[in-house]
Amino acid sequence: MDLRAFILILCLSLPAIGAIPKCCVKTTPFVPIPVLKLVDKYDVQSSNGVCDIDAVKLHVKGRRYCADRNVIKILQVIEERRRQRQAKASWTSI
């Protein structure tokens, strides 16, 4: 097969392959509360899919951290308290 034809076929098939997911390979069981308060978003990684372990990918100021799945409960409490403070602040500003 001609090398140019092979490269053309390869380039055309790349978008169909899709992106390779960035999996956590190990987790940290303890994440300090100040870091958890800075979390912009988080993704849950399941071992049932492409990745090998259950984990939570924390996105903090452009960086990614891998934590144990138990961190989700703490993140939910932090988010609920944040919502309560925002609701209280909006209520007092009326």
N, CA, C and O atoms as a GROMACS GRO file, in nm:
protein
  376
    1MET      N    1   0.085  -0.117   0.000
    1MET     CA    2   0.000   0.000   0.000
    1MET      C    3   0.090   0.124   0.000
    1MET      O    4   0.193   0.127   0.067
    2ASP      N    5   0.050   0.221  -0.074
    2ASP     CA    6   0.124   0.345  -0.081
    2ASP      C    7   0.120   0.414   0.056
    2ASP      O    8   0.017   0.413   0.124
    3LEU      N    9   0.231   0.472   0.096
    3LEU     CA   10   0.242   0.535   0.227
    3LEU      C   11   0.147   0.654   0.240
    3LEU      O   12   0.090   0.676   0.347
    4ARG      N   13   0.130   0.730   0.133
    4ARG     CA   14   0.038   0.844   0.137
    4ARG      C   15  -0.106   0.798   0.157
    4ARG      O   16  -0.181   0.862   0.230
    5ALA      N   17  -0.144   0.690   0.093
    5ALA     CA   18  -0.279   0.638   0.109
    5ALA      C   19  -0.301   0.589   0.252
    5ALA      O   20  -0.407   0.609   0.309
    6PHE      N   21  -0.199   0.525   0.308
    6PHE     CA   22  -0.209   0.476   0.446
    6PHE      C   23  -0.226   0.592   0.544
    6PHE      O   24  -0.308   0.585   0.635
    7ILE      N   25  -0.148   0.699   0.525
    7ILE     CA   26  -0.156   0.816   0.613
    7ILE      C   27  -0.292   0.883   0.598
    7ILE      O   28  -0.350   0.928   0.697
    8LEU      N   29  -0.343   0.891   0.476
    8LEU     CA   30  -0.474   0.950   0.453
    8LEU      C   31  -0.583   0.870   0.524
    8LEU      O   32  -0.670   0.929   0.588
    9ILE      N   33  -0.580   0.740   0.514
    9ILE     CA   34  -0.679   0.654   0.582
    9ILE      C   35  -0.667   0.669   0.732
    9ILE      O   36  -0.767   0.674   0.803
   10LEU      N   37  -0.546   0.676   0.781
   10LEU     CA   38  -0.523   0.691   0.924
   10LEU      C   39  -0.579   0.824   0.974
   10LEU      O   40  -0.645   0.828   1.077
   11CYS      N   41  -0.554   0.931   0.902
   11CYS     CA   42  -0.603   1.063   0.942
   11CYS      C   43  -0.755   1.070   0.938
   11CYS      O   44  -0.815   1.134   1.024
   12LEU      N   45  -0.816   1.008   0.841
   12LEU     CA   46  -0.961   1.010   0.831
   12LEU      C   47  -1.028   0.925   0.939
   12LEU      O   48  -1.142   0.952   0.976
   13SER      N   49  -0.959   0.824   0.989
   13SER     CA   50  -1.019   0.737   1.089
   13SER      C   51  -0.997   0.787   1.232
   13SER      O   52  -1.063   0.738   1.323
   14LEU      N   53  -0.907   0.883   1.254
   14LEU     CA   54  -0.879   0.930   1.390
   14LEU      C   55  -1.000   0.992   1.459
   14LEU      O   56  -1.022   0.960   1.576
   15PRO      N   57  -1.080   1.076   1.396
   15PRO     CA   58  -1.195   1.130   1.467
   15PRO      C   59  -1.295   1.022   1.509
   15PRO      O   60  -1.366   1.039   1.608
   16ALA      N   61  -1.302   0.915   1.436
   16ALA     CA   62  -1.395   0.808   1.471
   16ALA      C   63  -1.349   0.729   1.592
   16ALA      O   64  -1.431   0.669   1.661
   17ILE      N   65  -1.220   0.729   1.617
   17ILE     CA   66  -1.167   0.654   1.730
   17ILE      C   67  -1.209   0.719   1.861
   17ILE      O   68  -1.240   0.648   1.957
   18GLY      N   69  -1.211   0.849   1.868
   18GLY     CA   70  -1.250   0.920   1.989
   18GLY      C   71  -1.132   0.948   2.078
   18GLY      O   72  -1.019   0.905   2.052
   19ALA      N   73  -1.160   1.019   2.184
   19ALA     CA   74  -1.053   1.058   2.276
   19ALA      C   75  -1.026   0.946   2.376
   19ALA      O   76  -1.115   0.870   2.413
   20ILE      N   77  -0.903   0.939   2.417
   20ILE     CA   78  -0.865   0.843   2.520
   20ILE      C   79  -0.896   0.907   2.655
   20ILE      O   80  -0.847   1.017   2.683
   21PRO      N   81  -0.975   0.840   2.740
   21PRO     CA   82  -1.010   0.901   2.869
   21PRO      C   83  -0.890   0.908   2.962
   21PRO      O   84  -0.803   0.821   2.960
   22LYS      N   85  -0.886   1.012   3.044
   22LYS     CA   86  -0.781   1.025   3.143
   22LYS      C   87  -0.832   0.962   3.272
   22LYS      O   88  -0.913   1.021   3.343
   23CYS      N   89  -0.783   0.845   3.301
   23CYS     CA   90  -0.827   0.770   3.417
   23CYS      C   91  -0.736   0.795   3.536
   23CYS      O   92  -0.616   0.819   3.520
   24CYS      N   93  -0.794   0.790   3.654
   24CYS     CA   94  -0.716   0.791   3.777
   24CYS      C   95  -0.659   0.651   3.796
   24CYS      O   96  -0.732   0.552   3.784
   25VAL      N   97  -0.532   0.642   3.827
   25VAL     CA   98  -0.472   0.511   3.850
   25VAL      C   99  -0.455   0.482   3.998
   25VAL      O  100  -0.439   0.367   4.037
   26LYS      N  101  -0.458   0.587   4.081
   26LYS     CA  102  -0.459   0.569   4.226
   26LYS      C  103  -0.533   0.687   4.288
   26LYS      O  104  -0.545   0.794   4.227
   27THR      N  105  -0.582   0.666   4.408
   27THR     CA  106  -0.659   0.770   4.475
   27THR      C  107  -0.596   0.803   4.608
   27THR      O  108  -0.520   0.724   4.664
   28THR      N  109  -0.628   0.920   4.656
   28THR     CA  110  -0.586   0.960   4.789
   28THR      C  111  -0.709   0.951   4.880
   28THR      O  112  -0.814   1.003   4.845
   29PRO      N  113  -0.696   0.886   4.996
   29PRO     CA  114  -0.812   0.870   5.084
   29PRO      C  115  -0.847   0.999   5.158
   29PRO      O  116  -0.961   1.014   5.204
   30PHE      N  117  -0.753   1.091   5.170
   30PHE     CA  118  -0.775   1.214   5.247
   30PHE      C  119  -0.747   1.335   5.161
   30PHE      O  120  -0.638   1.350   5.104
   31VAL      N  121  -0.846   1.422   5.151
   31VAL     CA  122  -0.830   1.549   5.081
   31VAL      C  123  -0.866   1.658   5.181
   31VAL      O  124  -0.976   1.654   5.238
   32PRO      N  125  -0.778   1.755   5.204
   32PRO     CA  126  -0.808   1.859   5.302
   32PRO      C  127  -0.935   1.938   5.266
   32PRO      O  128  -0.962   1.962   5.149
   33ILE      N  129  -1.010   1.975   5.368
   33ILE     CA  130  -1.135   2.051   5.349
   33ILE      C  131  -1.112   2.180   5.271
   33ILE      O  132  -1.192   2.211   5.184
   34PRO      N  133  -1.006   2.258   5.298
   34PRO     CA  134  -0.984   2.380   5.218
   34PRO      C  135  -0.972   2.352   5.069
   34PRO      O  136  -1.016   2.433   4.987
   35VAL      N  137  -0.912   2.240   5.032
   35VAL     CA  138  -0.901   2.204   4.890
   35VAL      C  139  -1.039   2.166   4.837
   35VAL      O  140  -1.074   2.205   4.726
   36LEU      N  141  -1.117   2.092   4.915
   36LEU     CA  142  -1.251   2.053   4.871
   36LEU      C  143  -1.341   2.174   4.851
   36LEU      O  144  -1.429   2.173   4.765
   37LYS      N  145  -1.320   2.279   4.929
   37LYS     CA  146  -1.400   2.401   4.913
   37LYS      C  147  -1.368   2.474   4.783
   37LYS      O  148  -1.448   2.555   4.736
   38LEU      N  149  -1.252   2.446   4.725
   38LEU     CA  150  -1.211   2.512   4.601
   38LEU      C  151  -1.247   2.433   4.475
   38LEU      O  152  -1.216   2.477   4.364
   39VAL      N  153  -1.312   2.319   4.491
   39VAL     CA  154  -1.344   2.233   4.377
   39VAL      C  155  -1.442   2.305   4.284
   39VAL      O  156  -1.548   2.349   4.326
   40ASP      N  157  -1.402   2.316   4.157
   40ASP     CA  158  -1.489   2.376   4.055
   40ASP      C  159  -1.595   2.277   4.009
   40ASP      O  160  -1.713   2.311   3.998
   41LYS      N  161  -1.551   2.155   3.981
   41LYS     CA  162  -1.641   2.048   3.941
   41LYS      C  163  -1.575   1.916   3.971
   41LYS      O  164  -1.455   1.909   3.998
   42TYR      N  165  -1.654   1.810   3.967
   42TYR     CA  166  -1.597   1.677   3.987
   42TYR      C  167  -1.666   1.577   3.896
   42TYR      O  168  -1.782   1.594   3.859
   43ASP      N  169  -1.591   1.473   3.859
   43ASP     CA  170  -1.642   1.366   3.775
   43ASP      C  171  -1.624   1.235   3.850
   43ASP      O  172  -1.523   1.213   3.916
   44VAL      N  173  -1.723   1.149   3.839
   44VAL     CA  174  -1.715   1.018   3.903
   44VAL      C  175  -1.661   0.918   3.801
   44VAL      O  176  -1.714   0.906   3.691
   45GLN      N  177  -1.557   0.847   3.840
   45GLN     CA  178  -1.496   0.745   3.755
   45GLN      C  179  -1.539   0.609   3.808
   45GLN      O  180  -1.525   0.580   3.927
   46SER      N  181  -1.590   0.526   3.720
   46SER     CA  182  -1.637   0.394   3.759
   46SER      C  183  -1.545   0.285   3.705
   46SER      O  184  -1.492   0.296   3.594
   47SER      N  185  -1.526   0.182   3.784
   47SER     CA  186  -1.442   0.071   3.738
   47SER      C  187  -1.516  -0.017   3.638
   47SER      O  188  -1.455  -0.106   3.579
   48ASN      N  189  -1.645   0.005   3.619
   48ASN     CA  190  -1.723  -0.072   3.522
   48ASN      C  191  -1.695  -0.029   3.379
   48ASN      O  192  -1.726  -0.103   3.285
   49GLY      N  193  -1.638   0.088   3.361
   49GLY     CA  194  -1.613   0.139   3.227
   49GLY      C  195  -1.472   0.112   3.180
   49GLY      O  196  -1.419   0.002   3.198
   50VAL      N  197  -1.412   0.212   3.120
   50VAL     CA  198  -1.279   0.200   3.063
   50VAL      C  199  -1.171   0.198   3.172
   50VAL      O  200  -1.069   0.132   3.157
   51CYS      N  201  -1.195   0.269   3.280
   51CYS     CA  202  -1.095   0.282   3.386
   51CYS      C  203  -1.099   0.163   3.482
   51CYS      O  204  -1.200   0.093   3.491
   52ASP      N  205  -0.988   0.142   3.552
   52ASP     CA  206  -0.973   0.024   3.637
   52ASP      C  207  -1.023   0.040   3.780
   52ASP      O  208  -1.057  -0.060   3.843
   53ILE      N  209  -1.029   0.162   3.831
   53ILE     CA  210  -1.067   0.181   3.971
   53ILE      C  211  -1.182   0.280   3.983
   53ILE      O  212  -1.204   0.362   3.894
   54ASP      N  213  -1.254   0.271   4.095
   54ASP     CA  214  -1.356   0.370   4.128
   54ASP      C  215  -1.284   0.490   4.189
   54ASP      O  216  -1.199   0.475   4.277
   55ALA      N  217  -1.319   0.609   4.142
   55ALA     CA  218  -1.253   0.729   4.192
   55ALA      C  219  -1.340   0.851   4.162
   55ALA      O  220  -1.440   0.842   4.091
   56VAL      N  221  -1.301   0.962   4.219
   56VAL     CA  222  -1.363   1.091   4.191
   56VAL      C  223  -1.253   1.182   4.141
   56VAL      O  224  -1.151   1.201   4.208
   57LYS      N  225  -1.273   1.240   4.023
   57LYS     CA  226  -1.176   1.334   3.967
   57LYS      C  227  -1.219   1.474   4.007
   57LYS      O  228  -1.324   1.523   3.964
   58LEU      N  229  -1.137   1.538   4.089
   58LEU     CA  230  -1.166   1.673   4.137
   58LEU      C  231  -1.092   1.773   4.048
   58LEU      O  232  -0.973   1.758   4.021
   59HIS      N  233  -1.162   1.876   4.004
   59HIS     CA  234  -1.103   1.982   3.923
   59HIS      C  235  -1.094   2.108   4.008
   59HIS      O  236  -1.195   2.168   4.044
   60VAL      N  237  -0.970   2.146   4.039
   60VAL     CA  238  -0.945   2.262   4.125
   60VAL      C  239  -0.848   2.355   4.054
   60VAL      O  240  -0.731   2.321   4.036
   61LYS      N  241  -0.897   2.470   4.016
   61LYS     CA  242  -0.814   2.573   3.951
   61LYS      C  243  -0.730   2.518   3.836
   61LYS      O  244  -0.611   2.546   3.828
   62GLY      N  245  -0.791   2.442   3.749
   62GLY     CA  246  -0.723   2.389   3.632
   62GLY      C  247  -0.641   2.263   3.657
   62GLY      O  248  -0.582   2.209   3.564
   63ARG      N  249  -0.636   2.217   3.779
   63ARG     CA  250  -0.562   2.095   3.811
   63ARG      C  251  -0.661   1.984   3.840
   63ARG      O  252  -0.776   2.009   3.875
   64ARG      N  253  -0.615   1.861   3.826
   64ARG     CA  254  -0.701   1.744   3.847
   64ARG      C  255  -0.642   1.659   3.959
   64ARG      O  256  -0.523   1.627   3.958
   65TYR      N  257  -0.728   1.622   4.055
   65TYR     CA  258  -0.687   1.537   4.165
   65TYR      C  259  -0.776   1.413   4.165
   65TYR      O  260  -0.893   1.420   4.129
   66CYS      N  261  -0.720   1.301   4.206
   66CYS     CA  262  -0.795   1.176   4.216
   66CYS      C  263  -0.818   1.144   4.362
   66CYS      O  264  -0.723   1.133   4.440
   67ALA      N  265  -0.943   1.128   4.399
   67ALA     CA  266  -0.978   1.102   4.539
   67ALA      C  267  -1.065   0.978   4.550
   67ALA      O  268  -1.118   0.928   4.451
   68ASP      N  269  -1.078   0.930   4.672
   68ASP     CA  270  -1.163   0.817   4.702
   68ASP      C  271  -1.310   0.856   4.682
   68ASP      O  272  -1.344   0.973   4.693
   69ARG      N  273  -1.395   0.759   4.653
   69ARG     CA  274  -1.537   0.789   4.626
   69ARG      C  275  -1.610   0.845   4.747
   69ARG      O  276  -1.715   0.908   4.732
   70ASN      N  277  -1.557   0.824   4.868
   70ASN     CA  278  -1.622   0.877   4.988
   70ASN      C  279  -1.622   1.029   4.993
   70ASN      O  280  -1.697   1.088   5.070
   71VAL      N  281  -1.540   1.092   4.912
   71VAL     CA  282  -1.531   1.238   4.909
   71VAL      C  283  -1.660   1.300   4.856
   71VAL      O  284  -1.688   1.417   4.883
   72ILE      N  285  -1.738   1.225   4.781
   72ILE     CA  286  -1.863   1.279   4.723
   72ILE      C  287  -1.956   1.328   4.831
   72ILE      O  288  -2.019   1.433   4.816
   73LYS      N  289  -1.967   1.254   4.941
   73LYS     CA  290  -2.056   1.294   5.050
   73LYS      C  291  -2.013   1.428   5.109
   73LYS      O  292  -2.097   1.514   5.138
   74ILE      N  293  -1.884   1.447   5.126
   74ILE     CA  294  -1.832   1.573   5.180
   74ILE      C  295  -1.856   1.686   5.080
   74ILE      O  296  -1.894   1.796   5.120
   75LEU      N  297  -1.835   1.660   4.953
   75LEU     CA  298  -1.860   1.763   4.850
   75LEU      C  299  -2.006   1.805   4.847
   75LEU      O  300  -2.036   1.922   4.828
   76GLN      N  301  -2.097   1.711   4.867
   76GLN     CA  302  -2.239   1.743   4.868
   76GLN      C  303  -2.275   1.831   4.986
   76GLN      O  304  -2.356   1.923   4.973
   77VAL      N  305  -2.216   1.804   5.103
   77VAL     CA  306  -2.240   1.887   5.221
   77VAL      C  307  -2.186   2.028   5.199
   77VAL      O  308  -2.252   2.126   5.232
   78ILE      N  309  -2.066   2.038   5.142
   78ILE     CA  310  -2.006   2.169   5.114
   78ILE      C  311  -2.093   2.246   5.016
   78ILE      O  312  -2.116   2.366   5.034
   79GLU      N  313  -2.142   2.179   4.911
   79GLU     CA  314  -2.227   2.246   4.812
   79GLU      C  315  -2.360   2.291   4.873
   79GLU      O  316  -2.409   2.400   4.841
   80GLU      N  317  -2.418   2.210   4.959
   80GLU     CA  318  -2.544   2.247   5.024
   80GLU      C  319  -2.525   2.369   5.114
   80GLU      O  320  -2.609   2.459   5.116
   81ARG      N  321  -2.417   2.372   5.189
   81ARG     CA  322  -2.388   2.488   5.274
   81ARG      C  323  -2.362   2.613   5.191
   81ARG      O  324  -2.401   2.723   5.229
   82ARG      N  325  -2.297   2.596   5.076
   82ARG     CA  326  -2.272   2.709   4.986
   82ARG      C  327  -2.404   2.765   4.934
   82ARG      O  328  -2.423   2.886   4.926
   83ARG      N  329  -2.496   2.675   4.897
   83ARG     CA  330  -2.627   2.720   4.848
   83ARG      C  331  -2.705   2.792   4.958
   83ARG      O  332  -2.771   2.892   4.932
   84GLN      N  333  -2.697   2.741   5.081
   84GLN     CA  334  -2.767   2.804   5.192
   84GLN      C  335  -2.713   2.944   5.219
   84GLN      O  336  -2.790   3.036   5.245
   85ARG      N  337  -2.580   2.960   5.213
   85ARG     CA  338  -2.521   3.092   5.234
   85ARG      C  339  -2.562   3.189   5.123
   85ARG      O  340  -2.590   3.306   5.150
   86GLN      N  341  -2.567   3.140   4.998
   86GLN     CA  342  -2.606   3.226   4.887
   86GLN      C  343  -2.752   3.265   4.898
   86GLN      O  344  -2.788   3.380   4.871
   87ALA      N  345  -2.837   3.171   4.939
   87ALA     CA  346  -2.979   3.202   4.956
   87ALA      C  347  -2.999   3.303   5.069
   87ALA      O  348  -3.081   3.394   5.057
   88LYS      N  349  -2.925   3.286   5.177
   88LYS     CA  350  -2.936   3.379   5.290
   88LYS      C  351  -2.886   3.517   5.250
   88LYS      O  352  -2.946   3.617   5.289
   89ALA      N  353  -2.777   3.523   5.172
   89ALA     CA  354  -2.722   3.651   5.126
   89ALA      C  355  -2.820   3.721   5.033
   89ALA      O  356  -2.836   3.843   5.040
   90SER      N  357  -2.885   3.645   4.945
   90SER     CA  358  -2.980   3.707   4.852
   90SER      C  359  -3.106   3.752   4.927
   90SER      O  360  -3.170   3.850   4.888
   91TRP      N  361  -3.142   3.681   5.032
   91TRP     CA  362  -3.260   3.715   5.110
   91TRP      C  363  -3.237   3.844   5.188
   91TRP      O  364  -3.328   3.927   5.200
   92THR      N  365  -3.117   3.862   5.242
   92THR     CA  366  -3.089   3.981   5.321
   92THR      C  367  -3.066   4.103   5.234
   92THR      O  368  -3.074   4.216   5.283
   93SER      N  369  -3.039   4.085   5.105
   93SER     CA  370  -3.015   4.201   5.019
   93SER      C  371  -3.143   4.258   4.960
   93SER      O  372  -3.138   4.358   4.888
   94ILE      N  373  -3.256   4.197   4.990
   94ILE     CA  374  -3.384   4.246   4.934
   94ILE      C  375  -3.431   4.368   5.009
   94ILE      O  376  -3.536   4.423   4.977
   0.00000   0.00000   0.00000
